[in-house]
Amino acid sequence: MTTDGLWIIDLQKEYKYWPCCRSKKDVKALKGVFLEIEDWELLCILGHNGAGKSTMIGVITGILAPSYGTAKVKGLDINEDIEEVWKIIGVVP
C-alpha cells in the first residue's frame, strides 16, 4: 500500500491544553486525514481559516510531530526517516 508520491494514513494532530489530561480546550487540528497522491499528480489544498492546511504541511515536512498516524513521501516514513524526507522535499510558505 505504498506509492511513489505521497501517502497519508489517518494523520491526526491535537494540541493539548493541559499536557497531562484531556480538556474541553484541546484543539484537534487534523482529524484523520487519508490521502494518496502519485508522484506525477498535482495537489492543491484549499480550506477556510483553521481547517488544518498549514498543520498538515507542517506534519508532512517534519516541522510538527503527528499525534497519530503517518505519512510516506516516496516510500519514506515521516516518523522514522524524516532526515531522508528533508533531502527530497521543499516548502515555500
C-alpha positions as CSV (number, residue, x, y, z in Angstrom):
1,M,0.0,0.0,0.0
2,T,2.7,2.5,-0.8
3,T,3.1,4.9,-3.6
4,D,6.0,6.7,-5.2
5,G,4.4,10.0,-4.3
6,L,2.7,11.0,-1.1
7,W,0.7,8.5,1.1
8,I,-1.1,9.7,4.2
9,I,-2.9,7.3,6.5
10,D,-5.1,8.5,9.4
11,L,-2.9,11.6,10.1
12,Q,-4.0,13.4,13.2
13,K,-2.7,16.4,15.2
14,E,-4.0,17.5,18.5
15,Y,-2.9,20.5,20.6
16,K,-3.3,19.7,24.3
17,Y,-4.4,22.5,26.7
18,W,-3.1,20.5,29.6
19,P,-0.3,18.1,28.8
20,C,-1.3,15.6,31.4
21,C,-5.0,15.1,30.8
22,R,-7.9,15.6,28.4
23,S,-9.6,19.0,28.4
24,K,-12.5,20.6,26.5
25,K,-10.0,23.2,25.4
26,D,-7.9,20.7,23.4
27,V,-7.8,21.5,19.7
28,K,-7.9,18.8,17.0
29,A,-6.2,20.5,14.1
30,L,-6.2,17.3,11.9
31,K,-8.9,14.7,12.3
32,G,-7.9,11.6,10.4
33,V,-6.6,12.6,7.0
34,F,-6.3,9.9,4.4
35,L,-4.7,10.7,1.0
36,E,-2.7,9.1,-1.8
37,I,-1.0,11.1,-4.5
38,E,1.1,9.6,-7.2
39,D,4.4,11.3,-8.0
40,W,3.1,12.8,-11.3
41,E,0.0,14.3,-9.7
42,L,-0.5,17.9,-8.6
43,L,-2.3,18.7,-5.3
44,C,-4.0,21.9,-4.2
45,I,-5.0,22.2,-0.6
46,L,-7.9,24.6,-0.1
47,G,-9.9,25.3,3.1
48,H,-11.2,28.0,5.4
49,N,-9.1,29.6,8.2
50,G,-8.3,27.0,10.8
51,A,-9.1,24.0,8.6
52,G,-5.6,22.4,9.2
53,K,-3.9,23.2,5.9
54,S,-0.7,24.6,7.5
55,T,-0.7,21.9,10.2
56,M,-0.9,19.2,7.6
57,I,2.1,20.6,5.7
58,G,4.0,21.1,9.0
59,V,3.4,17.4,9.9
60,I,4.4,16.1,6.5
61,T,7.6,18.2,6.4
62,G,8.6,17.3,10.0
63,I,8.1,20.7,11.5
64,L,5.4,19.2,13.7
65,A,5.1,15.7,15.1
66,P,1.8,13.9,14.4
67,S,-0.3,12.9,17.3
68,Y,-1.4,9.8,15.5
69,G,-1.0,8.3,12.0
70,T,1.8,8.6,9.5
71,A,2.7,9.8,6.0
72,K,5.1,8.4,3.5
73,V,7.0,10.5,0.9
74,K,8.5,8.5,-1.9
75,G,8.2,5.4,0.4
76,L,10.0,7.2,3.4
77,D,8.0,7.3,6.6
78,I,7.9,10.7,8.3
79,N,8.1,9.2,11.7
80,E,11.2,7.1,11.0
81,D,13.0,8.6,8.0
82,I,12.4,12.4,8.4
83,E,16.0,13.3,7.6
84,E,15.8,11.4,4.3
85,V,12.5,13.1,3.6
86,W,14.1,16.5,4.1
87,K,16.5,15.7,1.3
88,I,13.8,15.3,-1.3
89,I,11.1,17.9,-0.4
90,G,11.0,21.6,-0.2
91,V,8.3,24.0,1.0
92,V,8.0,27.7,0.4
93,P,5.2,29.2,2.5
